Amino acid sequence: MSFAGYLVRIRLSLENVLPRYIWLTTNTDHVRDQIEKPIRSAVGLKNVNSTELASLTIPLPPLAEQRRIVKKVDELMALCDRLEASLTATETTRAKLLESLLAEALAPVEARDMEAAQ
């Protein structure tokens, strides 16, 4: 995540925290609001300092619960990806069907009669 023209490094204790859990948590409305509401803007650049980042409150369940949450989110995201692929395939099929129906409906009457006779 980058909010300013400088880097802020956050070091995690891997004994107590899963980095993927923190990444998922920082993308929730709860944490994003804490970051974005106090943002100052100068010349169109948004700025958040390390003191503000240090004051973030992030829910931190036990490590086993973090693993369960990460696993469930990953499963749900995979499901979303499959559903999106299915919707794309359905949309492609629908477009081809519509194109075929329109071509048939707009074909000259003689051409349709000849095809029907075959």
N, C-alpha and C positions, 0 to 999 in steps of 0.2 A: 504494500500500500504506500502510495506516495502523495503527500499533501503539500509539500513545500520543496524548495530548491536545495534542501540539504537532507542528509540521511539521519535517521534515528534508529539505532539498533536496540532491539529488545531481546534480552537473554532470558531464556526459560530454564527452569529446573526440570530436566527431563524425567526426574524421579517422580514429579507430581503433576506434570502437564504434558499432554500430547500436542505437538505443534499444529497438527491438522485440526484439532478441536479449537485451538485459539484462532486459527485462520477462519474457521466456520463461524465462530462466535463474533469475530470482529466484523463480519458481514451481516450481522443482525441489526434490526432497527434500534434495539436497545443500545448497542455500542456505537453504531453510526451516528445516532442523534447526539451522543455525548461528544463525539468528535466534531460534527458539522455545525452544531448550534453555536458554539463559542468562536468559530472561525472568523479571523480578521482577514480582510481582503485589501490589498494595496496594488494598484496598477493591474488589476485583474488576476493577480496571483493570490491564492489562498494560503494562509500560514497558520500552522499549529506548532506550538513549541513542545519540548520534551516534558516540561512541567505539566502541561495539560494532558499529554499522553500518559504520564505517570499517575494521574488522578482518575483514570478510567476505572469503572467498576465492571468486572467481568465475572459472571457466575462460574464458579469453579467446583464442580462436583468431584467426588473421588475418581481416581484414575480408571477404575473398572466402568464407571458410568460414562466417563468421557469416551472410552473405547466403544461402548454400546451406542452412544449418540452418533459417533463418527461412522460406525458401521451402518446404522439405520439411515443416516443422511446419504451415504454412498449408495445404498440399495435403492433409495427413493430417487436419487439423481439418475441412476442407471435405468430405472423404470421410466422416468421422464424422457430420457434419450430414446428409449425404444418406442414410446408413444409418439414422440416427435417424428421419428423415422416412419412410423406407420401412417401418421397423418400426411407426411410428404408423399408417400407412395399412393395413398388414397387420392390425394389432390392431383397427382400426375395421371392416375387412371381416370378420374373424373374429367379432366381436361381433354384427354384423348377421346373419351366417349362422346363428350360434347362436340368436339371437332368432327368426329365421324358422323354424328347425327345431323349436324348442320350441313356437312358436305352432301349427305344423302338428301336432305330436305331441299337444298338449293340446287341440286342437279337438274338439268333440263329434263322435261317429262319424257322425251324420246329415250334418253339414256337410262332412265329408271325402268321404262317399259322393256327395253332390251335386256337389262339385267334381270328383271323379273321373269322374262321368258327363258332365260338360261337356267 
